[in-house]
Amino acid sequence: MVARARVEPRIAFESSALETIRSLVAAGLGIALLPHLATNHAPSNCRISELHGPPVERQVAILTKRGGIPSPNAQAFRKHPGDLDHTQNPRLEGVVNP
């Protein structure tokens, strides 16, 4: 996305904490690309701009306690057709599919 826009970002801060990211933007220290859900609590002095174009995909995984028994809801969620695909991400080695 950045390469297509032909811009070279100057990254000065990085964080995985949403509140920190929102605070840095509110302080005028840059911009942030966030999941839409994370913009629900945007500071009042920030503007949310929708991105248009091809959808952005995100890989997700289910983390559970080893040896624990997943709740009925967790078990139902894991049976969803979009089950984890170990072949796509070697970091998922040891993750158990139902």
Buried (B, 14 or more C-beta within 10 A) or exposed (E): EEEEEEEEEEEEEEEEEBEEBBEBBEEEEEEBEBEEEBBEEBEEEEEEEEEEEEEEEEEEEBEEEEEEEBEEEBEEBBEEEEEBEBEEEEEBEEEEEE
